[in-house]
Amino acid sequence: MGHYFDGDIMFLAPPASDPRKILKPSMLDDVADKFQSNKLPSDWNVITGDLPGIPWRYVHFDTQRIDNQLYLLAQPSNREERPTAILLQPLAKGFRRMCVFQRVEPHF
């Protein structure tokens, strides 16, 4: 069984871009555990789960619309990971962390 549902990769690209001409299976490097973003055009950006302690392929993104702005709620696929979630604002080059959520474990 593969890692089909391990995580998401988000791309920010110009509206007229055709992803079929750019995205290739060879851009996924399971050995190095990285997405080959250096193969993207300079006006493209990739957002993955590549955060300290969390490899790129183990994070899921949910889109959020807050005050007419697009945000991404990033959550690791392993619920034991910390932080529990991070609210990201996509930017032209990367993203900004807006808020970090920590899960409170029952302690009774």
N, C-alpha and C positions, 0 to 999 in steps of 0.2 A: 504494500500500500504506500502511496506517495504522500507528499505534503500539500495536497491540492488546496486545502482550506486553512493553511497555516497563517496567512496574512494577506495584506493588500499592498499594492504599490500605486501611488497617486501621481499623475502627471499633470503639469501645468504647461500648456502649449498655446501658441497663437491660434485664434479661431479657424483660420483657413488651413491648418496643418492636416496632413493625411497620415495618421499613425501607422497605417499598413506599410508605408514606404520606409518607415524609420525603425519601428520596434521589431526586433528579431529574437527568436528563442536563444540565440547565442549570447544575448546580453545578460542572461541569468547565469551567474557563476556560483554554483552550489559549493564548489571547493573552497573558494575564498569567502563564501557567505556574504557576498556583496552584489549589488546591481551595478552593471557597467554603465554608469551615468556619463562617463567620459565619451561614450559613443553617441550621445544625443546632440542635436544641433544646439548652438549656444543660446538660442531663445527658448529652449525647453528647460523645464525644471522637474525634478523628481522628489517626492516626499515618501520616505519609507519609515519603517520602525527602527532605523539605525540609531538608537539612543544608547547611552551607556548601559551595558549589561543586557541589552535586548537586541538580537540580530534583526536585520531588515525584514525578514519574512515572517516574523511572529507578532505582528501588530495589525489590528483591524481599524479601519477609519469609518466613522459615521459622519455624514455631512450635517451641519447645523446652520440654520439661518437665524442670526441674532441681529436685530436692528438693521435689517436689509444687507447684512454683510455675511460672507461665506466663512465658516469655520469648520475645522475637522476635529472630531473627538477621537483621539487615538487611544486604543485599549489593547493591551497585550492579550494574545490568545490563551496564554497560561494565566489563569486567574490568581495564581500565587505570586506573580511578579509584582514588583512595586516600581513606580507608582501605579495606582489602579487605572488612572486615565489622565490624559493631558489634552487640554483644549488648545488647538493650534490655529493661528491665522495664516493662511497661505499668502506668500508674497511673490513678487516677480522673480526673486532669487532666494528660494528657501522658504522659511516659515518663522513665525514668532510664537514662542510659548506664552499663552495668555493666562493659563491657570493650571495648576497641578492638583489632582484629586488623589487622596489616600483613602483606602478602605479601612473602616473601623471594624476590627474583629470583635465578636462577642467575648465578653470577659466576665461572665456570671457563673 
